[in-house]
């Protein structure tokens, strides 16, 4: 990639609402740090999925209608 292409990607990233400080921090991470961050996010997704499934697995109670 040349510098012009990188500048274009940066412009598109910012226009899409990206935060350059987050991107720069991510680029400074070691491969192990990136792996651990990804693993943590994956574990969170799994726990949220389990919680959602448990919520919808509970029997629904009928709500009384007024009047």
N, C-alpha and C positions, 0 to 999 in steps of 0.2 A: 504494500500500500504506500502511496506517496502522500506527501504532506497535504496536498489539495484534497485528496480523498478523505483523509482523517479530519480535516476541517469541516468538510461537508457532513460527515457522520456526526461530528460534534454539534453542528448547527441543527441537524434533524433531531438529535437526542434532546437538545434544549427546547426546541419547538414542541416536542412531544411531552414536555413537562418534566424532563429528567433533571436530576440534581448532580452537577459535575463533582461536587465534593464527595458524594456517595460513590460515584464512578471511580474517582481517583483513589478513594480508600480501598475500594474493591481491587483495583489494579495493584495496590501495594501489598495485598495479602499474599501470604505464601500458599502453595497448593494445599498444604495441610489445613491452614486456616479456612480456605475456601471450602474444603471438604467438610470440616466441622460445622461451618455455617450452613451448608447445604443439608447436612445430616440433622441439625437442629430444626431447620425449617420443615424437613420431611417428617420428623417426629411430631411436630406441632400439627401438621396436616392430618396425620394418622389419628392423633388424639381428638381433634375437632370432628373428624369423620365418625369416630366411635361415639362421641357425645351426641352428635346429631342422630345417629342410628338409634341410640338408647332413648332419646327424646321421642322420636316418632314410633318406637316400639311399644311405648306405654299405652295402655288402653285410654281412649279418649272418653271423657265424661261429657254428658250432654249438659249444656248450659240452659237453665230455665229461661223461658222467654217472658218478658214483662207483660202483664195484663191478663 
